[in-house]
Amino acid sequence: MAEFTRRRLLGAVGAAAAAATVGSTAACSGSAGGAAGGDYDIPTFQPAPELDVQPYFTSDTPGMESVYTEQVTTFFKSVEREPGSGGKVTTFQLTWGDPATPLEDNPYWQELNERLGVSFEPQFVPQPVFYEKFATMLASGEVPDLVFVDDQNAVNLQGIRDGAFADLSETLSGDNILKWPNLAARKEEIWKASLKDGRIYQIPSIVWALTNVPTMRTDLVDQTSIGRAPSDADQLFTMLKEVSALGSGPGGQQVYGLNKYDPATALMFQRLFKTGPEWQQNGDGDLVHMIETENYKAMLEWLARAWSEGIFDPVSMSPTATDIVSGAALRYDAVGASIGSTGLPQWEKDLPGATFDFFDMPGFDGSAQLAVRNVPYGRSTCVSAAAAEDEDRLTEILNVLDYLSAPYGSEEQMFIANGIEGRHYSLDEHGIPIPIPDNQIEKGVQYVGVVSGDNSYRFHPDAAPWVDSFTTVMESLAQNSIVRPLEGLEGASQTFVTKGAQLKQLVTDFENGVITGRDSIDSLDSFVSNYMSQGGTQVRDEYAQALKDAGK
C-alpha cells in the first residue's frame, strides 16, 4: 500500500520566512498554477515501487538511509503513458565536461527522443561560464522549457524572483502531482525546504542527509598505543602523531596522521569539536556564526598544534591532488565513493599491505560527535513561465521531466543512467553496469533531470566485507546529527546569496593561516570583527528576521 502524506499551506503567509527568500509576493509574477498567494497543498508523497531485493539494514534514525548489498536484477516500469506529441522540449543545462555528441551521431540521444516522444533539444553550458550564460539567457527573455537552477546563486535566484519561471504550486498541489509519479516520489520535507515565497518554483532532487564518512588505515592505527577507537580529541591526537612517527608503511610509502586539509575535510573536525552549523542559535536564542563559538576556537588550536607537531603532510593544503602521495591514518570521502568498486576494495588492491575500515569519530570531550545534516534537496529544475502558460504544453514538459526523474530500480532510470547495453555499458558478473568509456560523452543530454525515489546506500559486492562497519559508523553519525536552524531558509539572506562565496573564502583563508602558523589564534577576535563588517552582520540580521517571521 502506497503511503500518502499532505499538509495544507498558505502560499502568501503560511511560509512567511520563505517569503524573504525572493522578496514580496508581488515580485513573483508569472504563475502556471494561479495567482501567487493562493492556497495549495504540498504535493502528495507517493513512494516509488519497491525494489526486487531486500535491504541489508534499515533504520528509523533521521538522516540514516537503508543499506543494500544485493543488486537489482528486475526493473519496474515507472511511466505508464504514451510518448509525447512529437513537438520539442528545450533545456538549459550544466555540463562538467565536453557537450554530448551531436544528435545525428548520438544513438543515446536518438533513443531518448524516441522514448520521450519529443525532440529533446538541450543547450549545453560549461560549468565555468554557467552563471554568466544564465544571466544572458534571462536578459534575452528566451527562457528554455526546462532550466537547471542553482538556488544558492544570486543570478539564478533572481530568475525566480523576476518571474522567469513558472509557479507550479497549484499544478503539483496535493494529488495533482500523481499524474507524474516520479515527481511525486519525494517527501514533504524536500518540497518544503525548496519553497520560494512559500511557493513551488522548482523541482528538487533528493539527496542523502549525510554524504561523507571518515575512513582509517587500520594497518597504521593498529600500531599505535590508542588503536582504532580513540575516545576524545586528546587520544585522537596521540594516535595521529604516532602514525606520523612511523615514517613509512607498506611498500615504503611515507605516512602521516593526516595528509589533506580543505573545506570538505574541515567538516570532519567540525564534527569532532561539535562546532555545529555555520549559523546557529546560542542559549539566549540569538543567531551567531560558528566562528564566534569557543568550540571553533578549540578546533583551530588543536589543528594548529597538529600541524606544528608533524601530524600533517606538509603538502596537505595543496590544491593539486597529485601532489599528495603519502598515506594517512584518516581520510574523508564521499559515501558513494567509499562503498563502490573503486572504494575500499580498490584502495587495498592499489597498495598491498594497506588495510582500511570506516572510522567512528568521537566528540572532542569524550562525548559523541555532532554532525550537521545536509540541506534536504540537491540540484533543481525550473519550468519556463512562458511555456507554462499553455496547459497542454506544461503537461508535456512535466511528462519529459517525470521520465528523466525515474527512480532507481526502474527501466527508465536504467536507460537514463547507463544508456544502451553493448554501446554504453556491459554487465559484470554481478549484473552491475560497467561503463564503456569511449561512448560515455553521448549520455550528457540528460543532466537537467532531478533524482527521485529510493535513496539508499548501495554497496558494490566487492565492498560487502565492510557493510557491518559502515552501518555501525553511519548509524552512530545519524544518531548524533542535527538539522541546521536555517534549513529551507538558506536563500533568505540576499547578502549571503551575493557575498556568501566571498565570506566563505575569508574563513578558509583564516583557518589555513592559523593551522599552518602563518596567523595566530590570538587574531581570532579581530578576524570575527572583520568578517562581520564585510557582510556577516547583514547576513545574521537577515537570517534572524527570517527565523522570526517563521516563528522560530
C-alpha positions as CSV (number, residue, x, y, z in Angstrom):
1,M,0.0,0.0,0.0
2,A,1.4,3.4,-1.0
3,E,1.8,5.9,1.7
4,F,0.3,9.3,1.2
5,T,1.0,12.4,3.2
6,R,-0.2,16.0,2.8
7,R,-0.1,19.3,4.6
8,R,-2.1,22.5,3.9
9,L,0.0,25.6,3.2
10,L,-1.0,29.2,2.7
11,G,1.0,30.5,-0.2
12,A,1.5,34.1,0.9
13,V,1.6,33.8,4.7
14,G,2.0,30.1,5.6
15,A,5.7,30.2,4.9
16,A,6.5,33.8,5.9
17,A,10.1,33.1,6.4
18,A,10.5,31.7,2.8
19,A,9.0,35.0,1.6
20,A,12.3,36.6,2.5
21,T,14.0,34.3,0.0
22,V,12.6,36.1,-3.1
23,G,11.1,39.3,-1.7
24,S,7.4,40.2,-1.8
25,T,4.7,38.2,-3.4
26,A,4.1,40.9,-5.9
27,A,7.6,40.4,-7.2
28,C,6.9,36.9,-8.2
29,S,5.0,37.3,-11.4
30,G,4.4,34.5,-13.9
31,S,2.4,31.6,-12.5
32,A,1.2,28.5,-14.1
33,G,-1.0,27.5,-11.3
34,G,-3.0,30.5,-10.4
35,A,-2.2,33.8,-8.7
36,A,0.7,33.9,-6.3
37,G,-0.6,33.8,-2.8
38,G,-3.4,31.2,-3.4
39,D,-3.8,28.2,-1.2
40,Y,-2.4,24.9,-2.3
41,D,-1.3,21.5,-0.8
42,I,2.2,20.3,-0.5
43,P,2.4,17.6,-3.3
44,T,1.3,14.2,-2.2
45,F,4.2,11.8,-1.5
46,Q,3.9,8.5,-3.4
47,P,6.9,6.3,-2.8
48,A,8.4,4.6,-5.9
49,P,7.6,0.9,-6.3
50,E,9.6,-1.4,-4.0
51,L,12.8,-2.9,-5.3
52,D,13.1,-6.6,-6.0
53,V,15.7,-7.0,-3.3
54,Q,15.6,-6.6,0.5
55,P,17.7,-4.1,2.4
56,Y,20.6,-5.4,4.5
57,F,20.0,-2.7,7.1
58,T,17.1,-0.3,7.8
59,S,16.8,2.3,10.5
60,D,14.3,4.8,11.8
61,T,17.0,7.2,12.8
62,P,16.6,10.6,11.0
63,G,19.4,11.0,8.5
64,M,20.1,7.3,8.1
65,E,19.2,5.6,4.8
66,S,18.7,1.9,4.2
67,V,21.7,-0.1,3.1
68,Y,21.6,-2.6,0.3
69,T,24.1,-5.2,-0.7
70,E,22.1,-7.1,-3.3
71,Q,21.8,-5.8,-6.8
72,V,18.5,-5.1,-8.6
73,T,18.0,-7.6,-11.4
74,T,14.4,-7.0,-12.4
75,F,13.2,-3.5,-13.1
76,F,9.8,-1.9,-12.8
77,K,8.2,0.5,-15.3
78,S,7.8,3.9,-13.7
79,V,6.0,5.7,-16.6
80,E,2.7,4.3,-17.8
81,R,1.7,6.7,-20.5
82,E,2.0,7.2,-24.2
83,P,5.1,9.1,-25.6
84,G,4.8,12.8,-26.3
85,S,3.2,14.6,-29.2
86,G,6.3,14.9,-31.3
87,G,6.9,18.5,-30.5
88,K,10.1,19.9,-29.0
89,V,11.2,20.4,-25.4
90,T,14.2,22.7,-24.8
91,T,16.6,22.8,-21.9
92,F,19.3,24.9,-20.4
93,Q,21.7,22.6,-18.6
94,L,25.0,22.5,-16.9
95,T,27.9,20.3,-18.3
96,W,31.0,19.4,-16.4
97,G,33.0,18.4,-19.5
98,D,32.5,18.4,-23.2
99,P,29.0,18.7,-24.7
100,A,27.3,15.5,-25.8
101,T,27.9,14.1,-29.3
102,P,25.5,15.8,-31.8
103,L,22.1,14.2,-32.3
104,E,22.8,12.8,-35.8
105,D,25.8,10.8,-34.4
106,N,24.4,10.0,-31.0
107,P,22.4,6.7,-30.6
108,Y,21.7,7.6,-26.9
109,W,20.1,10.9,-27.8
110,Q,18.1,9.3,-30.6
111,E,16.8,6.6,-28.3
112,L,15.9,9.2,-25.7
113,N,13.9,11.2,-28.2
114,E,12.0,8.0,-29.2
115,R,11.2,7.1,-25.7
116,L,10.1,10.7,-24.8
117,G,8.1,11.2,-28.0
118,V,9.5,14.7,-28.4
119,S,12.5,16.3,-29.9
120,F,14.7,16.9,-26.9
121,E,16.8,20.0,-27.6
122,P,19.3,20.8,-24.8
123,Q,21.5,23.9,-24.6
124,F,24.8,22.8,-23.0
125,V,26.5,25.3,-20.8
126,P,30.0,24.5,-19.4
127,Q,30.3,24.9,-15.6
128,P,33.0,27.7,-15.7
129,V,30.6,30.1,-17.6
130,F,27.3,28.7,-16.4
131,Y,26.3,31.7,-14.2
132,E,27.4,34.2,-16.9
133,K,25.4,32.4,-19.6
134,F,22.4,32.1,-17.2
135,A,22.3,35.9,-16.8
136,T,22.5,36.3,-20.6
137,M,19.7,33.8,-21.1
138,L,17.4,35.6,-18.6
139,A,18.2,39.0,-20.2
140,S,17.3,37.7,-23.6
141,G,13.8,36.8,-22.4
142,E,14.1,33.5,-24.3
143,V,13.9,31.0,-21.4
144,P,14.1,27.3,-22.4
145,D,11.3,25.0,-21.2
146,L,13.5,23.3,-18.5
147,V,16.3,25.1,-16.8
148,F,18.9,23.8,-14.4
149,V,18.8,26.2,-11.4
150,D,21.2,26.7,-8.5
151,D,19.1,28.5,-6.0
152,Q,22.1,29.4,-3.8
153,N,23.3,31.7,-6.5
154,A,22.2,35.3,-6.8
155,V,21.6,35.4,-10.6
156,N,19.7,32.1,-10.5
157,L,17.6,33.3,-7.6
158,Q,16.9,36.5,-9.4
159,G,15.3,34.5,-12.2
160,I,12.8,33.1,-9.8
161,R,12.2,36.5,-8.2
162,D,11.6,38.2,-11.6
163,G,9.0,35.6,-12.7
164,A,11.1,33.9,-15.4
165,F,10.0,30.5,-14.1
166,A,6.5,29.1,-13.5
167,D,4.8,28.9,-10.2
168,L,3.9,25.2,-10.1
169,S,2.2,25.2,-6.7
170,E,-1.3,24.5,-7.9
171,T,-0.2,22.3,-10.8
172,L,1.5,20.0,-8.4
173,S,-0.8,20.6,-5.4
174,G,-1.8,17.5,-3.4
175,D,-2.9,14.6,-5.6
176,N,-2.4,16.7,-8.8
177,I,1.2,15.5,-8.8
178,L,0.2,11.9,-9.1
179,K,-0.1,12.5,-12.9
180,W,3.7,12.4,-12.6
181,P,4.6,9.5,-10.3
182,N,8.3,10.1,-10.4
183,L,7.9,13.7,-9.4
184,A,5.7,12.5,-6.6
185,A,8.4,10.2,-5.3
186,R,10.0,12.8,-3.0
187,K,9.0,13.6,0.6
188,E,7.2,16.6,2.0
189,E,10.3,18.0,3.7
190,I,12.1,18.2,0.4
191,W,9.4,20.3,-1.1
192,K,9.2,22.5,2.0
193,A,12.9,23.1,2.1
194,S,12.9,24.3,-1.5
195,L,9.9,26.7,-1.4
196,K,10.4,30.3,-2.6
197,D,7.9,32.9,-1.3
198,G,6.0,29.9,0.1
199,R,5.5,28.6,-3.4
200,I,6.8,25.8,-5.7
201,Y,9.1,27.2,-8.4
202,Q,11.5,24.3,-8.7
203,I,11.5,20.5,-8.8
204,P,14.2,19.5,-6.3
205,S,16.4,16.4,-6.2
206,I,16.6,14.0,-3.3
207,V,19.9,13.9,-1.5
208,W,21.5,12.0,1.4
209,A,21.3,13.8,4.7
210,L,24.9,12.5,5.4
211,T,27.2,12.2,2.4
212,N,30.7,11.9,3.8
213,V,32.3,9.5,6.1
214,P,35.8,9.1,7.6
215,T,37.9,6.0,6.9
216,M,41.1,4.9,8.7
217,R,44.2,2.9,7.7
218,T,43.9,0.1,10.2
219,D,47.4,-1.2,9.2
220,L,48.7,2.1,10.6
221,V,46.5,2.8,13.6
222,D,46.8,-0.7,14.9
223,Q,50.5,0.1,15.5
224,T,49.6,2.9,17.9
225,S,49.0,2.8,21.6
226,I,45.5,4.1,21.1
227,G,44.2,1.7,18.3
228,R,41.1,2.1,16.3
229,A,38.8,3.8,18.7
230,P,40.2,7.0,20.4
231,S,37.7,8.3,22.9
232,D,38.4,12.0,22.6
233,A,40.4,14.7,20.9
234,D,43.5,14.0,23.0
235,Q,43.6,10.3,22.2
236,L,42.9,11.0,18.6
237,F,45.9,13.4,18.6
238,T,48.1,10.8,20.1
239,M,47.0,8.2,17.6
240,L,47.7,10.5,14.6
241,K,51.1,11.6,16.0
242,E,52.2,8.0,16.5
243,V,51.2,7.2,12.9
244,S,53.4,10.1,11.6
245,A,56.2,8.8,13.8
246,L,56.1,5.5,11.9
247,G,57.7,7.3,8.9
248,S,56.6,4.8,6.4
249,G,54.1,2.0,5.7
250,P,53.7,-0.8,3.2
251,G,55.9,-0.5,0.2
252,G,57.9,2.2,1.8
253,Q,55.2,4.8,1.4
254,Q,55.6,7.9,3.5
255,V,52.8,8.1,6.1
256,Y,51.3,10.8,8.2
257,G,48.4,11.1,10.7
258,L,46.7,13.4,8.1
259,N,47.6,14.3,4.5
260,K,44.8,16.5,3.4
261,Y,43.1,19.6,4.7
262,D,40.5,21.5,2.7
263,P,37.0,23.0,3.3
264,A,35.4,19.5,2.8
265,T,37.9,17.8,5.2
266,A,37.3,20.6,7.7
267,L,33.8,19.2,8.3
268,M,35.3,16.1,9.8
269,F,37.0,18.2,12.5
270,Q,33.9,20.3,13.0
271,R,32.1,17.0,13.9
272,L,35.0,16.2,16.3
273,F,34.7,19.6,18.1
274,K,30.9,19.8,17.8
275,T,31.1,23.3,16.3
276,G,27.6,23.0,14.9
277,P,26.1,24.6,11.7
278,E,27.6,27.8,10.2
279,W,24.8,29.9,11.7
280,Q,23.3,28.7,15.0
281,Q,21.3,29.9,17.9
282,N,23.0,30.4,21.2
283,G,21.5,29.7,24.7
284,D,19.7,33.1,24.5
285,G,18.2,32.3,21.1
286,D,20.5,34.8,19.3
287,L,21.9,33.9,16.0
288,V,25.7,33.5,16.0
289,H,28.2,32.3,13.5
290,M,30.3,29.2,14.1
291,I,33.5,31.2,14.2
292,E,32.2,33.1,17.3
293,T,32.0,29.9,19.4
294,E,34.5,28.5,21.8
295,N,34.3,25.1,20.1
296,Y,35.6,26.6,16.9
297,K,38.5,28.3,18.7
298,A,39.4,25.0,20.3
299,M,39.3,23.2,17.0
300,L,41.7,25.7,15.4
301,E,44.1,25.4,18.4
302,W,44.0,21.6,18.1
303,L,44.6,21.7,14.3
304,A,47.4,24.2,14.6
305,R,49.2,22.1,17.2
306,A,48.7,19.0,15.0
307,W,50.4,20.9,12.1
308,S,53.3,22.2,14.3
309,E,54.0,18.7,15.7
310,G,54.2,17.0,12.3
311,I,50.8,15.2,12.1
312,F,50.1,16.8,8.7
313,D,51.9,16.1,5.5
314,P,53.5,19.5,4.6
315,V,51.6,19.5,1.3
316,S,48.2,18.7,2.9
317,M,46.7,22.0,1.7
318,S,47.9,21.7,-1.9
319,P,45.0,22.3,-4.4
320,T,46.7,19.8,-6.7
321,A,45.6,16.3,-5.8
322,T,48.6,14.6,-7.4
323,D,50.9,16.5,-5.0
324,I,49.7,14.2,-2.2
325,V,51.4,10.9,-2.5
326,S,51.7,10.0,1.2
327,G,49.4,7.7,3.2
328,A,47.4,8.9,6.2
329,A,45.7,7.4,9.2
330,L,42.4,9.2,8.4
331,R,40.8,10.3,5.2
332,Y,37.4,11.8,4.5
333,D,35.5,10.6,1.5
334,A,32.1,10.7,-0.2
335,V,30.0,7.7,0.9
336,G,29.3,6.7,-2.7
337,A,33.0,6.7,-3.5
338,S,34.0,4.6,-0.5
339,I,31.3,1.8,-0.9
340,G,31.7,1.4,-4.6
341,S,34.0,-1.0,-6.5
342,T,36.7,1.8,-6.6
343,G,36.4,2.5,-2.9
344,L,37.9,0.5,0.0
345,P,38.4,-2.7,-2.0
346,Q,40.3,-0.9,-4.7
347,W,42.3,1.1,-2.2
348,E,43.6,-2.1,-0.7
349,K,44.5,-3.5,-4.1
350,D,46.4,-0.3,-5.1
351,L,48.7,-0.6,-2.0
352,P,49.3,-4.2,-0.9
353,G,49.6,-4.4,2.8
354,A,47.4,-1.4,3.5
355,T,44.0,-2.2,5.1
356,F,41.1,0.2,5.5
357,D,37.9,0.5,7.6
358,F,35.3,3.0,8.5
359,F,36.1,5.3,11.4
360,D,33.6,6.4,14.1
361,M,34.7,9.9,15.1
362,P,34.5,10.7,18.8
363,G,33.5,14.0,20.3
364,F,36.4,16.1,21.5
365,D,35.4,15.9,25.2
366,G,34.7,12.2,25.3
367,S,31.0,12.6,24.4
368,A,29.6,11.8,21.0
369,Q,30.5,13.8,17.9
370,L,28.0,16.3,16.4
371,A,27.2,16.2,12.6
372,V,25.1,18.7,10.7
373,R,22.8,17.2,8.1
374,N,22.7,18.4,4.5
375,V,20.1,20.7,3.1
376,P,17.4,18.0,2.1
377,Y,17.5,18.7,-1.6
378,G,20.1,18.9,-4.3
379,R,20.1,20.3,-7.8
380,S,16.8,21.7,-9.1
381,T,15.0,22.2,-12.4
382,C,12.6,25.0,-13.1
383,V,10.0,25.4,-15.9
384,S,9.7,28.4,-18.1
385,A,6.8,30.7,-17.1
386,A,6.1,31.5,-20.8
387,A,6.0,27.8,-21.8
388,A,3.7,27.0,-18.8
389,E,1.0,29.4,-19.9
390,D,-0.3,26.7,-22.2
391,E,-1.7,23.9,-20.0
392,D,-1.1,21.2,-22.6
393,R,2.4,22.3,-23.2
394,L,3.1,22.4,-19.5
395,T,1.8,18.8,-19.1
396,E,4.2,17.6,-21.9
397,I,7.1,19.4,-20.4
398,L,6.4,17.9,-17.0
399,N,6.0,14.5,-18.7
400,V,9.5,14.8,-20.0
401,L,10.9,15.8,-16.6
402,D,9.0,13.0,-15.0
403,Y,10.6,10.5,-17.3
404,L,14.1,12.0,-16.7
405,S,13.4,11.7,-12.9
406,A,12.7,8.0,-13.0
407,P,13.9,6.3,-9.7
408,Y,16.5,3.7,-9.1
409,G,15.2,0.2,-9.9
410,S,13.1,1.4,-12.9
411,E,13.5,0.5,-16.5
412,E,13.7,4.2,-17.4
413,Q,16.4,5.0,-14.9
414,M,18.5,2.0,-16.0
415,F,18.4,3.5,-19.5
416,I,18.9,7.2,-18.5
417,A,21.9,6.4,-16.2
418,N,23.6,3.7,-18.3
419,G,22.4,4.0,-21.9
420,I,22.3,1.2,-24.4
421,E,23.8,-2.2,-23.5
422,G,26.7,-3.0,-25.7
423,R,27.4,0.6,-26.6
424,H,27.4,2.5,-23.3
425,Y,27.8,-0.3,-20.8
426,S,28.3,-4.0,-20.3
427,L,27.2,-6.1,-17.3
428,D,29.7,-7.6,-15.0
429,E,29.3,-11.0,-13.2
430,H,27.1,-9.3,-10.6
431,G,24.8,-7.8,-13.1
432,I,26.2,-4.3,-12.5
433,P,26.5,-2.0,-15.5
434,I,30.1,-1.2,-16.3
435,P,30.6,1.9,-18.5
436,I,32.2,1.6,-21.9
437,P,34.5,4.7,-21.8
438,D,34.5,5.6,-25.5
439,N,30.8,6.4,-25.7
440,Q,30.1,8.0,-22.3
441,I,30.0,11.5,-23.8
442,E,26.8,10.6,-25.7
443,K,24.9,10.5,-22.4
444,G,25.3,14.1,-21.4
445,V,22.0,15.2,-22.8
446,Q,20.0,14.1,-19.7
447,Y,21.7,16.1,-16.8
448,V,18.8,18.5,-16.5
449,G,16.8,15.7,-14.8
450,V,16.3,15.5,-11.0
451,V,16.7,12.4,-8.9
452,S,13.7,10.9,-7.1
453,G,12.6,7.7,-5.4
454,D,14.7,5.3,-3.3
455,N,17.9,7.0,-1.9
456,S,19.5,4.1,-0.1
457,Y,23.2,3.4,0.3
458,R,24.1,0.7,-2.2
459,F,27.2,-1.4,-1.7
460,H,29.1,-2.9,-4.5
461,P,29.6,-6.6,-3.9
462,D,33.3,-6.1,-3.7
463,A,32.8,-3.7,-0.8
464,A,30.4,-6.1,1.1
465,P,33.0,-7.1,3.7
466,W,32.8,-3.6,5.1
467,V,29.0,-3.3,5.3
468,D,28.7,-4.0,9.1
469,S,31.4,-1.5,9.9
470,F,29.7,1.1,7.6
471,T,26.3,0.6,9.1
472,T,27.6,1.0,12.6
473,V,29.5,4.2,11.8
474,M,26.7,5.7,9.8
475,E,24.0,4.9,12.3
476,S,26.2,6.5,15.0
477,L,26.7,9.5,12.8
478,A,23.0,9.8,12.2
479,Q,22.1,9.5,15.9
480,N,24.4,12.4,16.6
481,S,23.3,14.6,13.8
482,I,21.1,17.7,13.8
483,V,19.2,19.8,11.3
484,R,20.5,23.3,10.8
485,P,18.1,26.0,12.1
486,L,18.1,27.7,8.8
487,E,17.0,24.7,6.8
488,G,14.9,25.9,4.0
489,L,15.9,29.5,4.6
490,E,19.4,29.5,3.2
491,G,18.4,31.9,0.4
492,A,16.6,34.2,2.8
493,S,19.7,36.4,3.2
494,Q,20.2,38.4,0.0
495,T,23.6,39.4,1.4
496,F,24.6,35.8,1.8
497,V,23.5,35.0,-1.8
498,T,25.6,37.7,-3.2
499,K,28.6,37.6,-0.8
500,G,28.4,34.1,0.5
501,A,31.3,32.8,-1.6
502,Q,33.5,35.7,-0.6
503,L,32.7,35.2,3.1
504,K,33.4,31.5,3.0
505,Q,36.7,32.2,1.4
506,L,37.6,34.6,4.2
507,V,37.0,31.7,6.7
508,T,39.0,29.3,4.6
509,D,42.0,31.6,4.3
510,F,41.9,32.4,8.0
511,E,41.7,28.8,9.0
512,N,44.6,27.8,6.7
513,G,46.7,30.6,8.1
514,V,46.1,29.7,11.7
515,I,46.6,26.0,11.2
516,T,49.9,26.4,9.3
517,G,51.2,29.0,11.8
518,R,51.1,31.9,9.3
519,D,48.5,33.6,11.5
520,S,48.0,33.4,15.3
521,I,44.9,32.1,17.0
522,D,45.1,35.3,19.0
523,S,43.8,37.2,16.0
524,L,40.5,35.3,16.0
525,D,38.6,38.1,17.6
526,S,39.8,40.7,15.1
527,F,39.1,38.2,12.3
528,V,35.5,37.8,13.5
529,S,35.1,41.6,13.6
530,N,36.4,41.8,10.1
531,Y,34.1,39.0,8.9
532,M,31.1,40.7,10.4
533,S,32.0,44.1,8.9
534,Q,32.3,42.6,5.4
535,G,28.8,41.3,5.3
536,G,28.5,38.9,8.3
537,T,26.3,41.3,10.3
538,Q,23.9,41.8,7.4
539,V,23.7,38.1,6.8
540,R,23.0,37.5,10.5
541,D,20.3,40.2,10.7
542,E,18.6,38.9,7.5
543,Y,18.6,35.4,8.8
544,A,17.4,36.5,12.2
545,Q,14.4,38.2,10.6
546,A,13.6,35.2,8.5
547,L,13.6,33.0,11.7
548,K,11.4,35.5,13.5
549,D,9.0,35.5,10.6
550,A,8.9,31.7,10.7
551,G,8.2,31.8,14.4
552,K,11.4,30.0,15.3
